[in-house]
């Protein structure tokens, strides 16, 4: 028996099992293998998708975040320093009769005006000597606090304990 020539049109005839059905052209690859269940095995797994490219951060966004953080830190610091929200006045701005709190040390005091009913009130201003010609003498029994500039005393405060009944005499 002889093999008949291929039909016109370039398609191979149907042949024995293992050849492509319905006259599909041979591509040079092995035909798909059948699984024991009658379905062909799946081909190779598809390539995974490439990871998404990282977005570049806009410099103005970074500057905005830094400014926001600094603003929050500044506000928190001011709230801690200011305490109850009242304006803070320094000791040289005190009027006679007002009380003062020392937020510094005994050697380097830092006086601030405070409510006389507050627990932190340490001193009451009984006299202010701001005349540079005065010799800076306070009455007996009170503490003297001096401020100077360029080695010259510019102001002297005479301070009594905040809870004392000192009347200035």
C-alpha positions in Angstrom: 0.0 0.0 0.0 1.3 3.4 -0.9 0.8 6.7 0.9 -1.3 9.1 -1.0 0.2 12.5 -1.8 -0.9 15.4 0.4 -4.1 17.1 -0.7 -3.9 20.6 -2.4 -4.1 23.5 0.0 -1.2 22.5 2.3 -3.2 20.8 5.0 -2.1 17.4 6.1 -4.8 14.6 6.1 -6.3 13.2 9.2 -4.0 10.6 10.5 -3.4 8.3 13.4 -3.9 9.4 17.0 -1.4 11.9 18.3 -1.6 14.1 15.2 -3.4 17.4 15.4 -7.1 17.1 14.7 -9.1 19.0 12.0 -6.2 19.4 9.7 -4.3 22.0 11.7 -0.9 22.7 10.4 2.1 21.3 12.1 4.1 24.0 13.9 7.2 22.0 14.7 6.4 21.6 18.4 5.3 18.3 20.0 1.6 17.9 20.1 0.0 18.4 23.5 0.0 15.4 25.8 -3.3 14.2 27.1 -3.8 13.8 30.8 -5.3 10.7 32.3 -8.6 12.6 32.5 -8.8 13.3 28.8 -7.8 17.0 29.0 -4.5 18.4 27.8 -2.0 19.6 30.5 -1.9 23.3 30.9 1.1 25.1 29.3 3.8 26.9 31.2 2.8 29.4 33.9 2.5 33.0 32.7 5.2 35.4 33.7 4.4 37.3 36.9 3.5 41.0 36.5 6.4 43.3 37.1 6.3 45.2 40.5 4.6 48.6 40.2 7.1 51.5 39.9 7.6 53.6 43.0 6.2 57.1 42.7 8.7 59.8 43.3 7.9 62.1 46.2 7.2 65.7 45.3 9.6 68.0 47.2 6.8 70.4 48.0 5.0 67.6 49.8 8.0 66.9 51.9 8.4 70.6 52.8 4.7 70.8 53.7 5.0 67.8 56.0 8.1 69.2 57.7 6.4 72.6 58.2 3.3 70.9 59.7 5.4 68.8 62.1 7.4 71.9 63.2 4.2 73.9 63.6 2.7 71.2 65.9 5.9 71.0 67.9 6.0 74.8 68.3 2.4 75.0 69.4 2.8 72.2 71.9 5.9 73.9 73.3 4.1 77.2 73.6 1.2 75.6 75.4 3.5 73.9 77.9 5.5 77.1 78.6 2.4 79.3 78.6 0.6 77.0 81.0 -3.0 78.3 81.3 -2.9 80.4 78.2 -2.5 83.8 79.9 0.1 86.1 78.4 3.4 85.6 80.1 5.1 88.7 81.4 8.6 88.8 82.7 9.6 90.2 86.2 10.7 93.6 84.9 7.1 94.2 83.6 5.5 93.5 87.0 3.6 96.2 88.9 4.0 96.7 92.6 1.8 94.2 94.4 1.9 91.5 91.7 3.4 88.1 92.4 6.3 86.4 90.7 7.5 82.9 90.1 11.2 82.0 89.6 11.5 79.6 86.7 15.3 79.7 86.8 17.7 78.9 89.6 18.6 80.8 92.7 21.9 81.7 91.2 20.4 82.7 87.8 16.7 83.6 88.4 14.2 84.0 85.7 11.2 85.8 87.1 7.7 85.8 85.6 4.4 87.5 86.7 2.0 85.0 88.1 -1.4 85.1 90.0 -0.8 85.6 93.7 -3.3 82.8 94.5 -1.3 80.2 92.5 0.8 77.7 94.4 3.9 78.6 92.4 3.9 82.3 93.5 7.1 82.8 95.4 7.5 86.6 95.6 5.5 89.7 95.8 6.9 92.9 94.3 6.9 95.6 97.0 9.1 98.2 95.4 10.8 98.9 92.0 14.0 101.0 91.9 14.6 101.9 88.3 16.5 105.1 88.8 20.1 104.4 87.7 21.2 107.0 90.3 19.7 105.1 93.2 22.1 102.8 95.1 19.7 99.9 94.8 18.8 99.6 98.5 15.7 97.7 99.3 13.9 97.9 102.7 15.0 95.5 105.4 13.5 92.0 105.3 13.0 91.8 101.5 15.0 90.1 98.7 16.8 92.3 96.1 16.7 91.3 92.4 18.8 93.3 90.0 18.9 93.4 86.2 21.9 94.9 84.4 23.1 95.7 80.9 26.7 96.2 79.9 27.8 95.9 83.5 25.4 98.7 84.8 22.4 98.0 87.0 19.3 99.1 85.1 16.6 98.0 87.5 16.2 96.7 91.0 13.1 94.8 92.3 12.5 94.5 96.0 10.7 91.2 96.6 8.9 89.9 99.7 7.7 86.3 100.1 4.3 86.0 98.3 2.5 84.8 101.4 3.9 87.5 103.7 1.7 90.4 104.8 4.5 92.9 103.8 2.9 96.3 103.3 6.0 98.1 102.0 7.0 99.7 105.3 
